[in-house]
């Protein structure tokens, strides 16, 4: 290996390591800036030509992400997520049933909208109601995070890695849903039962009677418009329209308004996430161009001998080493060569998403829940989460492998 190749390898390890951890020691950088800096240095050092770096950026994926952000922003501004979260958590139910309802609603909404959006809206209200009822917050926080990850397995628009897979595989929305919705439902049941086993006393407490829910401030006109757009999106997806085109076609009418200033909407868009994706496309293309991708894939069985369980477990492990989106991009060349490519794409989506439940650092949704809880004085630590996350991940992955391995 030449000194230049060693430099490229060092840059890639630092970049992917920083992306996995979310920061670099002694530097005030986040995933987006780490990835952009890494991509730029790889281009400047010759790991990938500049024109190839620009071609590596997948505009279909960025368009899909942007469109879903626009729809989610309008639903949040209309009060939709807060309304659902409050009325879900304020239900006068036994703690076990309350946890089940919370996980079910979180999973369903995460299948239709980005799972990060759901936990961001739900966590403060879940904590408020659970603490008012005198219930232990930890099982509810873990249930919320794991259910959001699990629910996002079911659709092409549930999380960023599924969006990438949908664009790369060209699997239509409906077949993807039919294949992975049973995985999500079964995994949700497994996660709920495991939480009941892990927290038997905490989830058997008698809750304190809560006062009636306070009225929420809703923007009814915007809510009607946003829900209509969401229905339009689902209709076009079920009709087979390309995912990115369907999403931006649905989001555009929301931008045509006399009431909401454009600057207010644009300020709410998660530009760092879009920047992160654009830079990550360049970094992973550099992995391919430099030959490191070939060396990495040689560690796995050859395409003609690779079986579904091996792909699933490898995807889960890689997702926890470098994060799920980089894992998808690194495994994409291998998956596209497999003779059972469609099932392989579905396996990749299933495994990289369920892998997010393993540790507190496994997905952004987990970190959002932990950070939101910390701001309200509740600590969701690494080890308490791992105690539940490890068995949930292993058992749900076994279930997903079983389901997808069935002859069709």
C-alpha positions as CSV (number, residue, x, y, z in Angstrom):
1,X,0.0,0.0,0.0
2,X,1.4,3.4,-1.1
3,X,1.6,6.4,1.3
4,X,-1.2,8.0,-0.7
5,X,-3.5,5.0,-0.2
6,X,-2.6,5.0,3.5
7,X,-3.7,8.6,3.6
8,X,-7.0,7.8,1.9
9,X,-7.6,4.9,4.3
10,X,-6.9,7.2,7.3
11,X,-9.3,9.9,6.0
12,X,-12.0,7.3,5.4
13,X,-11.6,5.7,8.9
14,X,-11.7,9.1,10.6
15,X,-14.7,10.2,8.5
16,X,-16.7,7.0,9.0
17,X,-15.7,6.8,12.6
18,X,-16.8,10.4,13.3
19,X,-20.1,9.7,11.5
20,X,-20.7,6.6,13.6
21,X,-19.9,8.4,16.9
22,X,-21.4,11.7,15.9
23,X,-18.3,13.8,16.8
24,X,-14.5,14.0,16.7
25,X,-12.5,14.5,19.9
26,X,-11.8,18.2,20.8
27,X,-13.6,19.5,17.7
28,X,-17.1,21.1,17.7
29,X,-18.2,19.1,14.6
30,X,-21.3,17.1,13.9
31,X,-22.0,14.3,11.4
32,X,-22.7,16.8,8.6
33,X,-19.5,18.8,9.0
34,X,-17.4,15.7,9.6
35,X,-18.7,14.1,6.4
36,X,-18.3,17.2,4.3
37,X,-14.7,17.8,5.5
38,X,-13.9,14.2,4.8
39,X,-15.4,14.3,1.3
40,X,-13.5,17.5,0.5
41,X,-10.2,16.1,1.7
42,X,-10.7,12.9,-0.3
43,X,-11.4,14.9,-3.5
44,X,-8.3,17.1,-2.9
45,X,-6.1,14.1,-2.2
46,X,-7.1,12.4,-5.4
47,X,-9.1,9.5,-3.9
48,X,-12.0,10.5,-6.2
49,X,-12.0,13.0,-9.2
50,X,-14.1,16.1,-8.6
51,X,-16.5,15.5,-11.5
52,X,-17.1,11.9,-10.2
53,X,-17.7,13.2,-6.7
54,X,-20.5,15.5,-8.0
55,X,-22.0,12.7,-10.1
56,X,-22.1,10.5,-6.9
57,X,-24.6,12.8,-5.2
58,X,-28.0,11.1,-5.6
59,X,-30.5,13.9,-6.3
60,X,-33.5,11.4,-6.1
61,X,-32.7,10.6,-2.5
62,X,-32.1,14.3,-1.6
63,X,-35.4,15.3,-3.3
64,X,-37.3,12.6,-1.4
65,X,-35.8,13.7,1.9
66,X,-36.5,17.4,1.3
67,X,-40.1,16.6,0.3
68,X,-40.8,14.5,3.4
69,X,-39.3,17.3,5.6
70,X,-41.7,19.8,4.0
71,X,-44.7,17.6,4.7
72,X,-43.6,16.9,8.2
73,X,-42.9,20.5,9.0
74,X,-46.4,21.5,8.0
75,X,-48.0,18.7,10.0
76,X,-46.0,19.7,13.0
77,X,-46.9,23.4,12.6
78,X,-50.5,22.5,12.3
79,X,-50.3,20.6,15.6
80,X,-51.0,17.2,14.3
81,X,-48.1,15.3,16.0
82,X,-48.7,17.0,19.3
83,X,-52.4,16.2,19.2
84,X,-51.8,12.5,18.5
85,X,-49.1,12.3,21.1
86,X,-51.1,14.0,23.8
87,X,-54.2,12.0,23.3
88,X,-52.3,8.7,23.1
89,X,-50.3,9.2,26.3
90,X,-53.3,10.7,28.2
91,X,-55.4,7.6,27.7
92,X,-56.6,6.3,31.0
93,X,-55.2,2.8,30.6
94,X,-53.2,0.2,32.6
95,X,-49.4,0.9,32.1
96,X,-49.0,-2.2,30.0
97,X,-51.8,-1.2,27.7
98,X,-50.6,2.4,27.6
99,X,-47.1,1.2,26.6
100,X,-48.7,-1.0,23.9
101,X,-50.8,1.9,22.5
102,X,-47.8,4.3,22.6
103,X,-45.6,1.9,20.7
104,X,-48.4,1.1,18.2
105,X,-49.1,4.7,17.4
106,X,-45.4,5.6,17.3
107,X,-44.7,2.7,14.9
108,X,-47.6,3.6,12.6
109,X,-46.7,7.2,12.3
110,X,-43.0,6.3,11.8
111,X,-44.0,4.2,8.8
112,X,-45.6,7.2,7.1
113,X,-43.2,10.0,8.3
114,X,-39.6,10.1,9.3
115,X,-39.1,8.3,12.6
116,X,-37.0,11.1,13.9
117,X,-39.9,13.5,13.5
118,X,-42.2,11.3,15.5
119,X,-39.9,10.9,18.6
120,X,-39.1,14.6,18.5
121,X,-42.8,15.4,18.9
122,X,-43.7,12.5,21.2
123,X,-40.9,12.5,23.8
124,X,-41.7,15.7,25.8
125,X,-45.4,14.9,25.9
126,X,-44.8,11.2,26.8
127,X,-42.6,12.3,29.7
128,X,-45.0,14.9,30.9
129,X,-47.9,12.5,31.1
130,X,-46.0,9.5,32.4
131,X,-44.4,11.5,35.2
132,X,-47.8,13.1,36.1
133,X,-49.2,9.7,36.4
134,X,-46.4,8.6,38.7
135,X,-45.2,5.9,36.3
136,X,-41.5,5.0,35.6
137,X,-40.4,6.8,32.5
138,X,-37.6,4.5,31.3
139,X,-39.7,1.6,29.8
140,X,-41.9,4.2,28.0
141,X,-38.9,6.0,26.6
142,X,-37.3,2.8,25.4
143,X,-40.7,1.6,24.0
144,X,-41.1,4.9,22.1
145,X,-37.6,4.8,20.6
146,X,-37.6,1.1,19.6
147,X,-41.2,1.3,18.2
148,X,-40.3,4.3,16.0
149,X,-37.3,2.4,14.6
150,X,-39.4,-0.8,14.1
151,X,-42.3,1.0,12.5
152,X,-40.0,2.7,10.0
153,X,-39.0,-0.7,8.6
154,X,-42.4,-1.1,6.9
155,X,-42.2,1.6,4.2
156,X,-39.9,3.3,1.7
157,X,-40.4,6.6,3.4
158,X,-40.0,5.5,7.1
159,X,-36.3,6.3,7.4
160,X,-33.4,7.6,5.3
161,X,-31.8,4.2,4.7
162,X,-35.1,2.8,3.3
163,X,-35.3,5.9,1.0
164,X,-31.8,5.1,-0.3
165,X,-32.8,1.4,-0.8
166,X,-36.0,2.4,-2.6
167,X,-34.2,4.6,-5.0
168,X,-31.3,2.1,-5.6
169,X,-33.5,-1.0,-6.0
170,X,-36.5,0.6,-7.8
171,X,-38.8,-1.6,-5.7
172,X,-42.3,0.0,-5.8
173,X,-43.9,1.2,-2.6
174,X,-46.6,-1.5,-2.4
175,X,-44.4,-4.6,-2.8
176,X,-42.0,-3.1,-0.2
177,X,-44.9,-2.6,2.2
178,X,-46.3,-6.1,1.7
179,X,-42.9,-7.7,2.3
180,X,-41.9,-5.7,5.4
181,X,-45.1,-4.7,7.2
182,X,-45.4,-8.2,8.7
183,X,-41.8,-7.9,9.9
184,X,-42.6,-4.6,11.6
185,X,-45.8,-5.8,13.2
186,X,-44.1,-9.0,14.5
187,X,-41.1,-7.0,15.8
188,X,-43.4,-4.5,17.5
189,X,-45.1,-7.4,19.4
190,X,-41.7,-8.9,20.4
191,X,-40.4,-5.5,21.7
192,X,-43.6,-4.9,23.8
193,X,-43.4,-8.4,25.3
194,X,-39.7,-8.1,26.1
195,X,-40.3,-4.7,27.8
196,X,-43.1,-6.4,29.9
197,X,-40.6,-9.1,30.9
198,X,-37.8,-6.6,31.7
199,X,-39.9,-4.2,33.7
200,X,-42.6,-6.3,35.4
201,X,-43.0,-4.3,38.6
202,X,-42.7,-0.9,36.9
203,X,-45.4,-1.7,34.4
204,X,-47.7,-3.1,37.1
205,X,-48.0,0.1,39.0
206,X,-51.4,1.7,39.4
207,X,-51.3,5.1,37.6
208,X,-52.5,8.3,39.3
209,X,-55.7,9.6,37.8
210,X,-54.9,12.4,35.3
211,X,-56.8,15.6,34.7
212,X,-58.7,15.9,31.4
213,X,-56.3,16.8,28.5
214,X,-55.8,20.6,28.1
215,X,-57.0,21.9,24.7
216,X,-54.2,22.1,22.2
217,X,-53.7,25.0,19.8
218,X,-54.4,23.7,16.3
219,X,-54.2,25.4,12.9
220,X,-57.2,23.6,11.4
221,X,-56.9,25.0,7.8
222,X,-53.2,24.0,7.6
223,X,-54.0,20.7,9.2
224,X,-56.7,19.9,6.6
225,X,-54.4,20.9,3.8
226,X,-51.4,18.9,5.2
227,X,-53.6,15.7,5.7
228,X,-54.9,16.1,2.2
229,X,-51.4,16.2,0.8
230,X,-50.4,13.2,2.9
231,X,-53.3,11.2,1.4
232,X,-52.2,12.4,-2.1
233,X,-48.7,11.1,-1.4
234,X,-50.0,7.7,-0.3
235,X,-52.3,7.5,-3.3
236,X,-49.5,8.3,-5.8
237,X,-47.1,5.9,-4.0
238,X,-49.7,3.0,-4.1
239,X,-50.3,3.8,-7.8
240,X,-46.7,3.2,-8.5
241,X,-45.3,6.7,-9.1
242,X,-41.6,7.0,-8.5
243,X,-41.1,7.7,-4.8
244,X,-39.1,11.0,-5.1
245,X,-41.5,12.4,-7.7
246,X,-44.5,11.4,-5.7
247,X,-43.1,13.1,-2.6
248,X,-42.1,16.4,-4.2
249,X,-45.4,16.5,-6.1
250,X,-47.3,16.1,-2.8
251,X,-45.1,18.6,-0.9
252,X,-45.2,21.4,-3.5
253,X,-48.8,22.5,-2.9
254,X,-47.9,23.2,0.7
255,X,-45.5,25.8,-0.4
256,X,-48.2,27.7,-2.3
257,X,-49.6,29.7,0.6
258,X,-50.7,33.2,1.5
259,X,-50.3,32.7,5.3
260,X,-47.0,31.1,6.0
261,X,-43.8,33.0,5.1
262,X,-41.4,31.0,3.0
263,X,-38.5,31.9,5.3
264,X,-40.3,30.4,8.2
265,X,-40.7,27.0,6.4
266,X,-37.1,27.0,5.0
267,X,-35.7,27.6,8.5
268,X,-37.3,24.5,9.7
269,X,-35.8,22.2,7.1
270,X,-33.0,20.0,8.3
271,X,-30.3,21.3,6.0
272,X,-27.5,19.6,7.9
273,X,-29.1,16.2,7.2
274,X,-29.3,17.0,3.5
275,X,-25.7,18.2,3.5
276,X,-24.7,15.0,5.4
277,X,-26.3,12.8,2.7
278,X,-24.7,14.7,-0.1
279,X,-21.2,14.4,1.4
280,X,-21.8,10.8,2.4
281,X,-22.5,9.9,-1.2
282,X,-19.1,11.3,-2.1
283,X,-17.3,9.5,0.7
284,X,-18.8,6.1,-0.2
285,X,-18.0,6.6,-3.9
286,X,-14.4,7.3,-2.8
287,X,-14.4,4.0,-0.9
288,X,-15.3,2.3,-4.2
289,X,-13.0,4.4,-6.4
290,X,-10.0,3.7,-4.1
291,X,-10.5,0.0,-4.1
292,X,-11.2,-0.3,-0.4
293,X,-14.8,-1.3,-1.1
294,X,-13.6,-4.4,-3.0
295,X,-11.2,-5.3,-0.2
296,X,-14.0,-4.9,2.4
297,X,-16.5,-7.0,0.4
298,X,-14.0,-9.8,0.1
299,X,-14.5,-10.2,3.9
300,X,-18.0,-11.4,3.1
301,X,-19.0,-14.6,1.2
302,X,-19.0,-14.3,-2.6
303,X,-22.2,-13.1,-4.3
304,X,-23.1,-16.6,-5.6
305,X,-22.8,-18.1,-2.1
306,X,-24.0,-15.4,0.2
307,X,-27.2,-16.4,2.0
308,X,-29.9,-14.2,3.5
309,X,-29.0,-14.7,7.2
310,X,-25.4,-13.9,6.6
311,X,-26.4,-10.7,4.8
312,X,-28.8,-9.7,7.6
313,X,-26.3,-10.3,10.4
314,X,-23.5,-8.6,8.5
315,X,-25.7,-5.6,7.8
316,X,-26.7,-5.4,11.5
317,X,-23.0,-5.4,12.6
318,X,-21.9,-2.9,10.0
319,X,-24.7,-0.6,10.9
320,X,-23.5,-0.5,14.5
321,X,-19.9,0.1,13.4
322,X,-20.4,2.9,10.9
323,X,-24.2,3.8,11.2
324,X,-27.0,2.5,9.1
325,X,-26.9,4.9,6.1
326,X,-23.2,4.4,5.5
327,X,-23.7,0.6,5.9
328,X,-26.4,0.7,3.1
329,X,-24.1,2.6,0.8
330,X,-21.1,0.4,1.5
331,X,-23.2,-2.8,0.9
332,X,-25.0,-1.5,-2.2
333,X,-22.5,-2.8,-4.7
334,X,-22.7,-6.3,-3.3
335,X,-26.5,-6.4,-2.9
336,X,-27.0,-5.3,-6.5
337,X,-24.9,-8.2,-7.8
338,X,-26.9,-10.9,-5.9
339,X,-29.1,-13.3,-7.9
340,X,-31.8,-12.7,-5.4
341,X,-31.4,-8.9,-5.5
342,X,-35.0,-7.9,-4.6
343,X,-35.1,-10.0,-1.4
344,X,-31.5,-8.9,-0.6
345,X,-32.6,-5.2,-0.8
346,X,-35.5,-6.0,1.6
347,X,-33.1,-7.8,3.9
348,X,-30.8,-4.9,3.9
349,X,-33.6,-2.5,4.7
350,X,-34.9,-4.8,7.5
351,X,-31.5,-5.5,9.1
352,X,-30.0,-1.9,9.0
353,X,-33.2,-0.5,10.5
354,X,-33.7,-3.0,13.3
355,X,-29.9,-2.7,14.0
356,X,-30.7,0.8,15.3
357,X,-32.3,-0.6,18.4
358,X,-29.2,-2.3,19.6
359,X,-27.6,0.6,21.5
360,X,-28.5,4.1,22.4
361,X,-26.1,5.3,19.7
362,X,-27.7,3.0,17.1
363,X,-30.0,5.5,15.6
364,X,-30.7,9.2,15.6
365,X,-34.2,8.5,17.0
366,X,-32.7,7.0,20.1
367,X,-30.4,10.0,20.7
368,X,-33.4,12.4,20.2
369,X,-35.3,10.5,22.9
370,X,-32.4,10.5,25.3
371,X,-31.6,14.2,24.7
372,X,-35.2,15.3,25.0
373,X,-35.5,13.3,28.3
374,X,-32.3,14.8,29.6
375,X,-33.7,18.3,29.1
376,X,-36.6,17.3,31.4
377,X,-34.4,15.8,34.1
378,X,-34.7,12.1,33.1
379,X,-31.6,10.2,32.3
380,X,-31.8,7.3,29.7
381,X,-28.3,5.8,30.1
382,X,-26.4,3.6,27.7
383,X,-26.5,0.5,29.8
384,X,-30.2,0.6,30.8
385,X,-31.0,1.0,27.1
386,X,-28.7,-1.8,26.1
387,X,-30.4,-4.1,28.6
388,X,-33.6,-3.9,26.5
389,X,-32.1,-3.0,23.1
390,X,-29.9,-6.1,22.8
391,X,-32.6,-8.7,23.2
392,X,-35.1,-6.6,21.1
393,X,-32.6,-6.4,18.3
394,X,-31.6,-10.0,18.3
395,X,-35.1,-11.4,18.5
396,X,-36.6,-9.0,16.0
397,X,-33.7,-9.8,13.6
398,X,-34.4,-13.5,13.9
399,X,-38.0,-12.8,13.2
400,X,-37.2,-10.7,10.1
401,X,-34.8,-13.4,8.8
402,X,-37.4,-16.1,9.3
403,X,-40.1,-14.1,7.5
404,X,-38.0,-13.0,4.5
405,X,-36.5,-16.5,4.2
406,X,-39.9,-18.1,3.5
407,X,-40.3,-19.4,-0.1
408,X,-42.5,-17.0,-2.1
